[in-house]
């Protein structure tokens, strides 16, 4: 049995899902994967960081979260006013970072990850913007320290895309990638193709819980820009800045544009594209996120609703297509849990 003592930074929807799952499925995780997980540190922006080296009581954590209470009310814990202070003062086997840092600087998530990796502690995260802004640096730091850095849930939620491309195609040279990486945009374009107005499609997406009250990250393309930057960093090995990703959202798509694409036998999709300037995987990397006509025989043409897909071209393999669900805290949590199990297995192998 491999003990895994974790810091869990962030107890929003993904963090709570993880706490519930770790509590309810502890026996199954131990029996099937040989992993005994103990949450020793817990943090959020409001309450700071709490720690118990013997493990926090997860049912009490869930009860406090449901009641809107403070994690500082947990009995017998040590407390710090900020996550970074708590991380610096305590020990764990793994940092699970599931906050949502902003696109401006990726903080405080970026500082949390640097702190752990700098001490040779593996990191698992669903926090997009720190990885988007500094993914190359974080991956290099992890390699230097000989520890894992996993970010599967940052792109396509629980669908195993990053690991498949970075590890499953190890030795191959990625040349280009095209994908539908935002479930909200794909859902809305499908509804608009069926005749709905942009406003009605957005209202339906919000009613279904796919779009936030402020949907800008999805409909303006910013969420997909982050995912393109993550793929560039972790699969292509190239760091991009946000301004290097040409971006057009779906807010200004007209009825005539959709009808013209349909009359040409194609479908209008919000496509993310990465490609090297040289066909052998060298040169500059160009990136764009924009509505594009997709021919009917393209693998992306049949992707409907909240499903995501990515088509990666790599030498000498050719094209590899990965399709799966791409939205929801449960899926993001599953991706984080899968990464954590993978890290535990690596630790067990030494």
N, C-alpha and C positions, 0 to 999 in steps of 0.2 A: 504494500500500500504506500502510495506516494503522498505525503502531507503537503498541502499547498496553502500557505498563509498569505492572504491577499489584503492589500489596501484597495478599497472601493471608493473612488472619488467621483461623486455625482449620484444622487438618489432621485433623479427625475423618473420618467416613464421606463427608460431602459434599466436604470439602476434598481428600481423597485422590482421589475420583472426578474432580474438576476437574483435579488434577495429571496423572492418567493420561490424561485426554481431551486436555488441552493438549499433552501430550507426543506422544501417538499420532496426533492429528489436526491437528497444526500446519500441514501442507501443505494439507489440505482447507480449513481455516479461512482460510488465506491466499488460496487459489484462488477459493473460493466467495464469501467475504465481504470480501476485501481487508483482513484484519486480521492483523497479526503480533504475537502476544502474547508478552511476556517477563515472567516472574515475577522481580521484583527484591527483594521483601521477603516473608518468611515468618515466621509466629509461631504459637506455641501456649502454653497456660498453663504447661506444665511447663518448657519450655526458654527462653522469652522470644522475642526477635525477632532475626532474622538478615537481612543485606542484602548484596547485591552489585549494584552499579550496572550491570554488564555482563550480568546475568541469572544466576539460579541454575540449576544442572544438575539438571533434573527427574528423570532416571533415578536419580541419586544420592539425591534426596529420597525417591523411592518405595522404594528399597532400604533406606534408613535407617528409614522408617516401617514397612516389613514386618518388619524385624529388631528393632523396638523401640528403635532407637538415638535419639540426640539430634540435632536439626537443627544444633546448635552444632558438630557434627563435620564439617559441610560445609566443604571447603577454601576458603580465601580470603575468608571472609565477615567482615563487621563484626557485632558482637553487642551486644545490650542485654538487660537482665534482664526487661523487661516490654514488651508490645506498644506501649503508649502512648508510652514513651520512644523506641522505635525509629521510630514514626510521626512523632513530633515532630522527629526528627533527620535524616530522609531525605526523598526525593522520589519521586513516582510519578504516573501519569496517572489511576489508579483504585484505590479501596479495595474489595476483595472481602471482606466480613465474614461468615464462615460459622461463628462460634462459637455456643454455646447459652447465652445469658445468662439468669439466673433471673428469675422473675416479681416478686421483691421490689423490684428497682430497675433491672433491665435492664443491669446493669454486669458486665463492662467494655465490652460491645458499644456501649452508648450513648455512652460517652466516645470510642471509636474513631471512630464516625460523626460526632460533633460536631467532632472534630479535623480530619477530612478535609473535611467540608463547610465548616467555618470558613475553610479555606485554598483554597476553590473547587476542591476535588478531588471528582469524582463518587463516588457510593457505590452498590454493589450488595450486597444482603444476603439471607440466608435466616434470619436471627436474629429470631425472632418478637417476644420481649418488649420489646426496645428500641423497635420500631416500634409495638407495641400501646400502650405507656405514653406515648410522646412522638412519635407519628407526625406529628401536625399541626405540631409545632415543627420536626421534621427536614425535612418537606416545605417549610415556609416558609423555612427556612434555605437549602435548595437553590435555591428560586426567587430569593431575595435575591442569592445568589452566582452565579446564572445557570448552574447545573450540574445534572446529572441525579441523582435519587434513585430507585432501583429496588428493589422488594422482592417481585417476582413469586412467589418460592418460599415466602414466608411463609404463603400461602393457596392450597390446592389444588396445591401442589408445582409441577410443570412445566406445568400447564394454564394458559393465558394468561387469567386472570380479571381481575386488577387493571388491566392495561394496556387490556384490552377495555372495562372499565367507566369507567376514568378518562380514557383517551385516545380510545378508539373511540367513546365516547358524549360526547365533549367538546361542550359547549354545551347538552346535555340536562340536566335537573334530576332527580337520583335522589330517589325518594320512599320506596321500601321495598325490602327484600331479604329473601329466605328461602333457606336453603340447608342442605345436608347436607355438613358441612365436616370431618368426622373419619372416616377410613376404618375405623378400629378399631371405633368405635361402630356404624357402619352394618353392618359385617360381623357383629358379634356380635348385633345385633338381628335380622338375617336368620336367623341360626342359631337364636336363641331362638324366632322365629316358626315355624320348622320343627320345634320340639319340644325343642330342647336346653335344658338348665338354664343359668343364668348362669355357673356354675362351669365347665361343659363348654365353653360358647362362649368363655369367656376362655382356657381351656387351649388350645383350637384356634387362637385368635388369636395366642397366644404361641408356639405351635409353628410357625405360619406366618410368624413374625417381624413380625407387625403390632403386637403389644403388647409393651411392655417388661416385665421381671420385676416392676417396680413400675408398674402400669398406671394409676395415679391420674390422670395428666394427661389420658388419653383417656376413661376410664370415668366420672370425676367431672365431666368437661366443661371442665376448665381450658384444655386446648388449644384447644377451640372458642371459649371466651371470648376468648382472645388474638386469634384470627382475626376475631371479630366486632369487636373494638376496632380492629384494623388496617383492616378495611373501613370502619368509621365514620370513621377518621382520613383515609384516603387516597381514598375514594370520596365519602363524605358531608361531609368537611371538618369533622367534629366529634370532639373528643377526649373519650373516655370513660375513667372509672376502673373498675377491676375490680369494685368494689362496685356500680356502676351497671348491671351486666349480671346480671339474674336468672338463676340457674343451678340446674338439677337434672340430675344425671348419669343413668346407666342402671343403677346398682348395686342400686336398690331396686325395679325393675320386677318385678311379680308375673306369674305365669302367668295369673291371672284377668284382669289388665289387658290382656294381649296378646289373650286370647280374646274379651274384650268388644269390643275395637277391631275384630277380625276379623269378629265377628258383625254389626257395623254396616257392613260392606263397605269398611273402611278398613285402613290399615297403620300400625303404630306406628313412627315415625321420630324420630331425635334431631335436632330442627330448630333452626337458628340464625335469629333474626329481628331485623331492624333496620327501624325505621320512624319517619318524622317525624310529629309530632302534628298538623300541618296538611297537608291534601291537596295543597298546592302546593309542598311541599318546604321549608316553614319551620316554626318552632317548635322544641320539644325533640325529641331523638332518644331513643326507647326501645329497649331491647335485651334479648333473652332467649335462653337456650339450654336446651331442655327436650324430653323426649319428648312428641310430639303425634300425634294421629290424623291421617293424611293420606288424603283421599278417593282412590278408585281412578283418577279422571280428572285428578288433580293431577300436574304434571310430575315432582314428587319421588317419587311413589308407585312408579315403576318403577326407581328407582336401586338397584342391587344391589351387594353385596360391597364392594370397596374403591373403587368409583367415587364421586366427589364431584359435587355439582351446586349451582348457585346460580341463583335466579330474581330478576332485578332489575327493578323497575318504575320507569320514568323518564318524565318529561314532556318532549316530546310523543310519545316513541317507543312507549310501552306496555311490555309485558313482554318481556325478553330472557333466555333460558335458556342457560347455559353448563354443559356436562357434560364430565367428563374424569377421568383417574386422579388420585388424591390422596395417594399414599403411596410412600415409598421414597427412599433417598439418590440413586439415579440420576435420578429425576424432579426432585428438589430441585436436584440439580446441573445438570440440563438447564435449569431455570428461571433459575438464576444465570448459566449460560453465555449463554443467549439475551439476558438483560439486559445482560451485558457486551458482546456484539456490538452491541446497540442503542446503547450508550454510545459505542463506538468509531465507529460510523457518524455519530453526532451530532458527535463531535470532528472527524471528517473534513470535515463540512459547515461547521465553524467555529462 
